[in-house]
């Protein structure tokens, strides 16, 4: 009887130890940041200044796919002139929930307007990211100095 009781207690102790040992790993895997977890549609807004030109504000609906591609539509106001454009490029996500995107913005005829690089930081279990433009280049290769940041929230269907 004591042997059966000891065996059951030992079995329970081993099972409990395994569950407790594996649980943190499972939780870490579930909460890690990745391109796959970032994939989805995002409602985006940004604002700031293009130095020497004027204030900018924009809204966009962007799609990030699990292969690291980003695309969408943008409506922006730059110094009071409103325009509509398409955005297409790539993005990365690091395990610490930081990342980058590099994309082109194109006018309605498909002409390249700018190429931009943007720093990203995800939060809220990858349902939202914050961003800061780090470089903007015109098609002729000249750079624009910007102070533009914004937020994006995953759209729930």
Z-matrix of the N, CA and C atoms (Angstrom, degrees):
N
C 1 1.445
C 2 1.519 1 110.82
N 3 1.354 2 117.24 1 -45.07
C 4 1.452 3 120.95 2 179.76
C 5 1.528 4 110.22 3 -65.20
N 6 1.332 5 117.38 4 -34.06
C 7 1.464 6 121.22 5 -179.91
C 8 1.526 7 109.38 6 -68.01
N 9 1.346 8 117.65 7 -43.90
C 10 1.459 9 120.39 8 178.63
C 11 1.527 10 110.52 9 -62.91
N 12 1.317 11 117.29 10 -42.13
C 13 1.459 12 121.79 11 179.66
C 14 1.525 13 110.12 12 -64.50
N 15 1.315 14 118.15 13 -42.50
C 16 1.468 15 122.35 14 178.76
C 17 1.526 16 109.95 15 -64.41
N 18 1.325 17 117.95 16 -40.30
C 19 1.464 18 121.80 17 179.39
C 20 1.531 19 110.51 18 -64.68
N 21 1.343 20 117.22 19 -43.46
C 22 1.465 21 120.39 20 178.13
C 23 1.526 22 110.61 21 -63.63
N 24 1.336 23 116.83 22 -43.33
C 25 1.460 24 121.05 23 -179.93
C 26 1.520 25 110.49 24 -63.75
N 27 1.343 26 116.62 25 -43.04
C 28 1.455 27 121.03 26 178.76
C 29 1.532 28 110.38 27 -64.59
N 30 1.326 29 116.95 28 -42.98
C 31 1.464 30 121.07 29 178.29
C 32 1.518 31 111.13 30 -61.28
N 33 1.336 32 116.72 31 -42.95
C 34 1.458 33 120.75 32 178.12
C 35 1.522 34 110.62 33 -64.59
N 36 1.321 35 116.80 34 -42.17
C 37 1.470 36 121.00 35 179.80
C 38 1.523 37 110.93 36 -63.35
N 39 1.324 38 118.29 37 -41.26
C 40 1.464 39 121.76 38 179.03
C 41 1.527 40 109.82 39 -66.34
N 42 1.322 41 117.73 40 -45.01
C 43 1.461 42 121.11 41 179.69
C 44 1.528 43 110.84 42 -61.77
N 45 1.328 44 116.65 43 -44.19
C 46 1.458 45 120.99 44 179.12
C 47 1.518 46 110.64 45 -62.76
N 48 1.337 47 116.59 46 -43.34
C 49 1.464 48 120.59 47 179.22
C 50 1.523 49 110.85 48 -61.56
N 51 1.331 50 117.37 49 -43.26
C 52 1.461 51 120.89 50 179.22
C 53 1.519 52 111.51 51 -63.77
N 54 1.303 53 117.05 52 -43.64
C 55 1.467 54 120.77 53 179.53
C 56 1.525 55 110.16 54 -62.18
N 57 1.316 56 116.93 55 -46.27
C 58 1.461 57 120.13 56 -179.47
C 59 1.516 58 111.72 57 -67.25
N 60 1.319 59 117.57 58 -35.77
C 61 1.465 60 120.97 59 -179.83
C 62 1.518 61 111.56 60 -70.80
N 63 1.325 62 117.15 61 -36.80
C 64 1.455 63 120.41 62 -176.99
C 65 1.527 64 112.78 63 -84.29
N 66 1.310 65 118.48 64 -26.00
C 67 1.462 66 121.56 65 -176.19
C 68 1.521 67 113.34 66 -59.16
N 69 1.343 68 121.46 67 -47.06
C 70 1.465 69 119.29 68 179.34
C 71 1.525 70 112.23 69 -60.68
N 72 1.320 71 118.22 70 -37.39
C 73 1.460 72 121.15 71 177.75
C 74 1.509 73 111.18 72 -64.13
N 75 1.305 74 116.85 73 -41.50
C 76 1.458 75 120.31 74 178.96
C 77 1.522 76 110.30 75 -65.85
N 78 1.330 77 117.05 76 -41.52
C 79 1.457 78 119.70 77 178.64
C 80 1.516 79 110.61 78 -65.11
N 81 1.336 80 117.73 79 -41.06
C 82 1.457 81 120.07 80 179.97
C 83 1.526 82 110.51 81 -62.85
N 84 1.328 83 117.35 82 -40.74
C 85 1.458 84 120.48 83 -179.93
C 86 1.521 85 110.57 84 -65.16
N 87 1.332 86 117.28 85 -38.06
C 88 1.457 87 121.20 86 -179.25
C 89 1.526 88 112.05 87 -68.93
N 90 1.332 89 117.65 88 -30.40
C 91 1.452 90 119.78 89 -175.01
C 92 1.525 91 112.85 90 -101.51
N 93 1.332 92 118.61 91 3.51
C 94 1.455 93 119.30 92 179.99
C 95 1.522 94 109.99 93 -73.29
N 96 1.309 95 115.49 94 151.67
C 97 1.454 96 121.11 95 -179.08
C 98 1.518 97 109.89 96 -91.88
N 99 1.323 98 116.82 97 140.35
C 100 1.455 99 122.00 98 -178.73
C 101 1.518 100 109.88 99 -157.85
N 102 1.320 101 115.58 100 163.52
C 103 1.467 102 121.14 101 176.10
C 104 1.524 103 109.66 102 -60.66
N 105 1.330 104 116.48 103 -39.40
C 106 1.465 105 120.00 104 -179.49
C 107 1.525 106 111.70 105 -61.52
N 108 1.332 107 116.92 106 -41.80
C 109 1.468 108 120.27 107 -179.66
C 110 1.517 109 112.13 108 -74.93
N 111 1.337 110 117.38 109 -25.41
C 112 1.464 111 120.99 110 179.17
C 113 1.524 112 112.12 111 -76.05
N 114 1.324 113 116.99 112 -21.99
C 115 1.467 114 121.14 113 -174.93
C 116 1.527 115 110.99 114 -55.73
N 117 1.334 116 115.29 115 137.38
C 118 1.455 117 121.68 116 178.06
C 119 1.515 118 110.94 117 152.80
N 120 1.328 119 115.65 118 -176.13
C 121 1.469 120 122.05 119 177.40
C 122 1.520 121 108.78 120 -99.42
N 123 1.328 122 116.01 121 140.02
C 124 1.454 123 122.24 122 -177.04
C 125 1.526 124 110.89 123 -129.07
N 126 1.325 125 115.86 124 136.37
C 127 1.454 126 122.57 125 168.08
C 128 1.526 127 106.30 126 -89.22
N 129 1.330 128 116.66 127 129.01
C 130 1.465 129 121.99 128 -169.38
C 131 1.526 130 110.02 129 -126.91
N 132 1.316 131 115.90 130 143.87
C 133 1.474 132 120.43 131 168.61
C 134 1.517 133 108.36 132 -141.34
N 135 1.324 134 115.83 133 145.17
C 136 1.454 135 120.26 134 175.23
C 137 1.510 136 109.75 135 -144.02
N 138 1.308 137 115.70 136 163.53
C 139 1.459 138 121.21 137 176.03
C 140 1.515 139 108.40 138 -157.27
N 141 1.318 140 114.24 139 161.19
C 142 1.454 141 120.12 140 179.34
C 143 1.511 142 110.56 141 158.95
N 144 1.332 143 114.07 142 -150.36
C 145 1.451 144 120.38 143 -175.21
C 146 1.520 145 110.49 144 -137.49
N 147 1.317 146 115.95 145 139.21
C 148 1.457 147 121.73 146 166.16
C 149 1.527 148 104.04 147 -99.58
N 150 1.325 149 115.99 148 110.64
C 151 1.462 150 120.32 149 -173.76
C 152 1.524 151 110.85 150 -59.87
N 153 1.324 152 115.33 151 134.80
C 154 1.447 153 121.30 152 -179.30
C 155 1.519 154 114.02 153 84.83
N 156 1.346 155 117.24 154 -10.13
C 157 1.463 156 120.52 155 179.45
C 158 1.516 157 110.46 156 -116.91
N 159 1.352 158 117.03 157 -53.52
C 160 1.453 159 119.42 158 178.35
C 161 1.507 160 113.19 159 146.90
N 162 1.344 161 115.66 160 -170.45
C 163 1.469 162 120.53 161 -176.92
C 164 1.525 163 111.83 162 -72.33
N 165 1.333 164 114.35 163 151.41
C 166 1.467 165 121.44 164 177.17
C 167 1.521 166 107.70 165 -131.41
N 168 1.326 167 115.06 166 142.29
C 169 1.465 168 122.38 167 170.07
C 170 1.515 169 106.08 168 -142.36
N 171 1.325 170 116.98 169 144.47
C 172 1.461 171 119.71 170 -178.15
C 173 1.519 172 110.89 171 -150.79
N 174 1.323 173 114.07 172 154.18
C 175 1.462 174 122.28 173 168.65
C 176 1.520 175 106.72 174 -128.76
N 177 1.336 176 115.53 175 151.62
C 178 1.459 177 119.51 176 -178.08
C 179 1.513 178 109.51 177 -152.69
N 180 1.312 179 115.00 178 158.84
C 181 1.455 180 122.52 179 169.63
C 182 1.522 181 105.06 180 -122.34
N 183 1.332 182 115.74 181 110.85
C 184 1.456 183 121.76 182 -174.29
C 185 1.519 184 111.12 183 -114.40
N 186 1.328 185 115.59 184 147.18
C 187 1.458 186 122.23 185 173.82
C 188 1.522 187 108.19 186 -116.88
N 189 1.325 188 115.70 187 125.65
C 190 1.459 189 122.77 188 174.21
C 191 1.514 190 106.49 189 -108.37
N 192 1.336 191 117.82 190 127.44
C 193 1.463 192 118.81 191 179.38
C 194 1.530 193 110.61 192 -102.03
N 195 1.317 194 116.00 193 168.90
C 196 1.465 195 121.79 194 -175.98
C 197 1.524 196 112.94 195 -73.96
N 198 1.339 197 118.05 196 -4.87
C 199 1.464 198 122.04 197 176.78
C 200 1.527 199 111.67 198 -95.95
N 201 1.350 200 117.81 199 -0.20
C 202 1.460 201 121.13 200 178.13
C 203 1.524 202 114.67 201 92.47
N 204 1.321 203 117.45 202 21.14
C 205 1.466 204 121.52 203 177.17
C 206 1.519 205 110.32 204 -102.97
N 207 1.330 206 115.47 205 147.38
C 208 1.459 207 121.49 206 178.34
C 209 1.523 208 107.92 207 -129.78
N 210 1.340 209 116.10 208 138.91
C 211 1.458 210 120.49 209 176.86
C 212 1.517 211 108.31 210 -154.80
N 213 1.341 212 115.34 211 160.74
C 214 1.449 213 118.55 212 176.91
C 215 1.500 214 112.77 213 165.70
N 216 1.329 215 114.49 214 -171.32
C 217 1.462 216 121.96 215 -179.47
C 218 1.520 217 109.68 216 -115.77
N 219 1.331 218 115.09 217 145.51
C 220 1.460 219 122.01 218 -176.38
C 221 1.526 220 108.86 219 -131.10
N 222 1.321 221 116.28 220 135.95
C 223 1.458 222 122.13 221 167.68
C 224 1.520 223 105.89 222 -117.80
N 225 1.348 224 115.60 223 121.51
C 226 1.460 225 119.78 224 -174.46
C 227 1.521 226 110.77 225 -130.82
N 228 1.310 227 114.62 226 151.06
C 229 1.458 228 122.18 227 171.40
C 230 1.520 229 106.84 228 -117.94
N 231 1.338 230 116.10 229 120.61
C 232 1.457 231 121.53 230 177.33
C 233 1.517 232 107.88 231 -119.73
N 234 1.320 233 115.19 232 110.08
C 235 1.462 234 122.40 233 -178.06
C 236 1.533 235 111.47 234 54.83
N 237 1.332 236 116.37 235 34.56
C 238 1.458 237 122.24 236 176.22
C 239 1.514 238 115.29 237 94.53
N 240 1.324 239 119.19 238 -11.11
C 241 1.463 240 121.93 239 178.44
C 242 1.526 241 108.58 240 -93.58
N 243 1.344 242 116.47 241 119.56
C 244 1.466 243 121.70 242 -176.67
C 245 1.522 244 109.41 243 -93.47
N 246 1.336 245 115.54 244 136.95
C 247 1.469 246 120.61 245 178.87
C 248 1.522 247 109.88 246 -141.10
N 249 1.325 248 115.03 247 159.01
C 250 1.462 249 122.73 248 174.76
C 251 1.518 250 107.77 249 -117.58
N 252 1.327 251 116.15 250 137.88
C 253 1.459 252 119.80 251 -178.53
C 254 1.517 253 110.26 252 -145.61
N 255 1.331 254 114.67 253 168.71
C 256 1.462 255 122.58 254 173.04
C 257 1.513 256 107.69 255 -108.63
N 258 1.280 257 116.53 256 148.53
C 259 1.456 258 122.85 257 -179.76
C 260 1.525 259 107.47 258 -123.46
N 261 1.337 260 117.86 259 138.05
C 262 1.466 261 121.50 260 176.78
C 263 1.519 262 108.80 261 -152.01
N 264 1.334 263 116.28 262 138.49
C 265 1.451 264 120.69 263 178.80
C 266 1.509 265 111.52 264 178.54
N 267 1.321 266 115.36 265 -152.24
C 268 1.463 267 122.35 266 -179.02
C 269 1.525 268 109.79 267 -130.16
N 270 1.332 269 114.97 268 161.81
C 271 1.459 270 119.89 269 176.54
C 272 1.522 271 109.77 270 -144.45
N 273 1.322 272 115.17 271 159.84
C 274 1.467 273 121.78 272 176.54
C 275 1.522 274 108.80 273 -129.18
N 276 1.328 275 115.58 274 156.76
C 277 1.460 276 122.20 275 174.55
C 278 1.523 277 107.55 276 -134.79
N 279 1.319 278 116.65 277 128.79
C 280 1.461 279 122.26 278 175.61
C 281 1.527 280 109.91 279 -94.10
N 282 1.322 281 116.65 280 160.90
C 283 1.458 282 121.67 281 -179.85
C 284 1.519 283 113.87 282 -59.39
N 285 1.351 284 117.52 283 -23.74
C 286 1.471 285 120.39 284 179.32
C 287 1.530 286 112.78 285 -89.32
N 288 1.330 287 116.97 286 12.90
C 289 1.464 288 124.73 287 176.61
C 290 1.526 289 114.21 288 74.75
N 291 1.340 290 117.68 289 16.11
C 292 1.453 291 121.04 290 170.31
C 293 1.525 292 108.08 291 -99.28
N 294 1.305 293 116.62 292 165.81
C 295 1.458 294 119.94 293 177.40
C 296 1.504 295 111.08 294 -173.85
N 297 1.321 296 115.63 295 -174.64
C 298 1.455 297 121.86 296 177.24
C 299 1.524 298 109.10 297 -142.64
N 300 1.305 299 114.94 298 159.62
C 301 1.456 300 121.01 299 170.10
C 302 1.520 301 108.00 300 -137.12
N 303 1.298 302 115.49 301 143.59
C 304 1.459 303 122.40 302 171.70
C 305 1.522 304 106.25 303 -126.10
N 306 1.320 305 115.88 304 127.13
C 307 1.459 306 119.07 305 -175.74
C 308 1.518 307 110.57 306 -147.13
N 309 1.315 308 114.54 307 162.30
C 310 1.455 309 121.85 308 170.31
C 311 1.506 310 108.42 309 -108.26
N 312 1.334 311 115.90 310 146.83
C 313 1.472 312 121.08 311 170.30
C 314 1.516 313 106.46 312 -110.09
N 315 1.339 314 115.87 313 134.10
C 316 1.456 315 122.87 314 -173.85
C 317 1.523 316 110.00 315 -123.84
N 318 1.339 317 116.58 316 142.53
C 319 1.464 318 119.99 317 176.34
C 320 1.524 319 109.77 318 -74.83
N 321 1.326 320 116.31 319 179.78
C 322 1.466 321 121.53 320 -175.62
C 323 1.530 322 112.73 321 -63.08
N 324 1.341 323 117.79 322 -21.37
C 325 1.470 324 121.64 323 178.29
C 326 1.522 325 112.49 324 -90.95
N 327 1.328 326 117.12 325 -2.38
C 328 1.459 327 120.63 326 179.77
C 329 1.516 328 114.51 327 91.70
N 330 1.329 329 117.94 328 8.64
C 331 1.464 330 121.59 329 178.40
C 332 1.526 331 110.11 330 -80.52
N 333 1.339 332 116.52 331 134.54
C 334 1.455 333 121.51 332 178.78
C 335 1.520 334 109.98 333 -66.68
N 336 1.331 335 116.94 334 127.15
C 337 1.456 336 122.71 335 177.41
C 338 1.521 337 110.98 336 -96.61
N 339 1.336 338 116.32 337 -49.49
C 340 1.467 339 122.10 338 179.62
C 341 1.530 340 109.11 339 -149.03
N 342 1.310 341 115.36 340 159.78
C 343 1.457 342 123.04 341 165.10
C 344 1.522 343 105.93 342 -118.32
N 345 1.326 344 117.06 343 131.37
C 346 1.465 345 120.70 344 -176.13
C 347 1.518 346 110.97 345 -129.50
N 348 1.313 347 114.74 346 149.96
C 349 1.461 348 122.58 347 170.23
C 350 1.519 349 106.43 348 -120.18
N 351 1.335 350 115.31 349 136.10
C 352 1.461 351 121.35 350 -172.36
C 353 1.525 352 109.24 351 -135.61
N 354 1.333 353 116.85 352 134.31
C 355 1.464 354 122.41 353 173.91
C 356 1.528 355 108.66 354 -84.87
N 357 1.336 356 116.82 355 139.79
C 358 1.463 357 123.06 356 -176.15
C 359 1.528 358 110.60 357 -124.45
N 360 1.325 359 116.57 358 148.09
C 361 1.462 360 122.82 359 171.66
C 362 1.524 361 107.61 360 -142.31
N 363 1.351 362 116.16 361 120.22
C 364 1.464 363 121.30 362 179.37
C 365 1.522 364 110.36 363 -89.75
N 366 1.352 365 115.81 364 149.32
C 367 1.461 366 121.42 365 171.59
C 368 1.527 367 108.58 366 -148.07
N 369 1.322 368 116.80 367 -171.29
C 370 1.458 369 123.44 368 179.37
C 371 1.531 370 111.31 369 51.24
N 372 1.337 371 115.25 370 50.19
C 373 1.468 372 122.17 371 178.54
C 374 1.530 373 111.63 372 55.43
N 375 1.330 374 115.36 373 40.04
C 376 1.467 375 124.96 374 178.02
C 377 1.529 376 113.43 375 65.66
N 378 1.321 377 116.23 376 26.00
C 379 1.467 378 119.67 377 174.74
C 380 1.531 379 111.15 378 -93.98
N 381 1.325 380 116.44 379 -10.05
C 382 1.458 381 120.31 380 -175.48
C 383 1.525 382 108.70 381 -147.10
N 384 1.351 383 116.23 382 146.81
C 385 1.456 384 118.92 383 170.63
C 386 1.517 385 110.51 384 -137.07
N 387 1.307 386 114.06 385 153.67
C 388 1.460 387 123.31 386 176.11
C 389 1.524 388 106.41 387 -109.25
N 390 1.332 389 116.96 388 153.65
C 391 1.453 390 117.80 389 -178.73
C 392 1.524 391 112.27 390 -149.02
N 393 1.342 392 114.34 391 159.63
C 394 1.448 393 123.43 392 178.57
C 395 1.519 394 108.36 393 -141.39
N 396 1.338 395 116.91 394 125.94
C 397 1.458 396 120.87 395 175.53
C 398 1.528 397 108.13 396 -66.54
N 399 1.331 398 116.87 397 128.56
C 400 1.465 399 120.88 398 179.71
C 401 1.524 400 112.30 399 -108.99
N 402 1.328 401 118.09 400 -20.91
C 403 1.468 402 120.87 401 172.61
C 404 1.520 403 109.63 402 -158.69
N 405 1.327 404 114.95 403 145.58
C 406 1.457 405 122.08 404 175.69
C 407 1.528 406 106.51 405 -137.58
N 408 1.340 407 115.47 406 127.33
C 409 1.460 408 121.46 407 -178.01
C 410 1.519 409 109.47 408 -125.85
N 411 1.321 410 116.41 409 136.43
C 412 1.461 411 122.56 410 175.52
C 413 1.528 412 109.56 411 -80.32
N 414 1.328 413 118.36 412 162.80
C 415 1.469 414 120.88 413 -179.74
C 416 1.533 415 114.23 414 -57.03
N 417 1.344 416 117.68 415 -27.24
C 418 1.464 417 120.23 416 179.19
C 419 1.530 418 112.65 417 -81.51
N 420 1.341 419 116.65 418 1.06
C 421 1.464 420 121.16 419 178.19
C 422 1.510 421 114.91 420 94.39
N 423 1.324 422 118.58 421 -8.14
C 424 1.463 423 119.50 422 179.01
C 425 1.526 424 110.51 423 -77.12
N 426 1.321 425 115.19 424 147.19
C 427 1.464 426 122.26 425 -176.72
C 428 1.517 427 111.27 426 -96.63
N 429 1.324 428 115.17 427 146.71
C 430 1.452 429 121.92 428 171.96
C 431 1.525 430 107.63 429 -109.49
N 432 1.329 431 116.41 430 139.35
C 433 1.465 432 120.60 431 174.55
C 434 1.517 433 108.20 432 -90.48
N 435 1.325 434 116.14 433 128.14
C 436 1.462 435 120.61 434 -176.30
C 437 1.517 436 111.29 435 -130.16
N 438 1.311 437 114.52 436 154.70
C 439 1.464 438 123.38 437 167.39
C 440 1.525 439 104.09 438 -131.37
N 441 1.343 440 115.55 439 85.32
C 442 1.468 441 121.56 440 -175.11
C 443 1.521 442 108.66 441 -131.98
N 444 1.329 443 116.02 442 127.75
C 445 1.458 444 120.38 443 174.42
C 446 1.518 445 109.37 444 -138.14
N 447 1.336 446 115.60 445 165.52
C 448 1.449 447 118.22 446 -179.12
C 449 1.511 448 113.50 447 -168.33
N 450 1.313 449 114.32 448 -172.78
C 451 1.460 450 123.50 449 -177.04
C 452 1.513 451 109.33 450 -134.21
N 453 1.326 452 115.22 451 151.49
C 454 1.463 453 121.19 452 175.74
C 455 1.521 454 108.23 453 -138.15
N 456 1.299 455 116.35 454 137.61
C 457 1.469 456 122.08 455 -179.11
C 458 1.518 457 108.75 456 -125.45
N 459 1.343 458 116.14 457 133.61
C 460 1.452 459 121.11 458 -179.68
C 461 1.520 460 109.29 459 -63.93
N 462 1.325 461 115.63 460 133.67
C 463 1.461 462 123.10 461 179.30
C 464 1.532 463 107.74 462 -83.48
N 465 1.315 464 116.05 463 127.24
C 466 1.449 465 121.62 464 179.00
C 467 1.524 466 107.73 465 -98.25
N 468 1.320 467 116.18 466 122.99
C 469 1.474 468 119.79 467 -178.68
C 470 1.507 469 110.77 468 -90.84
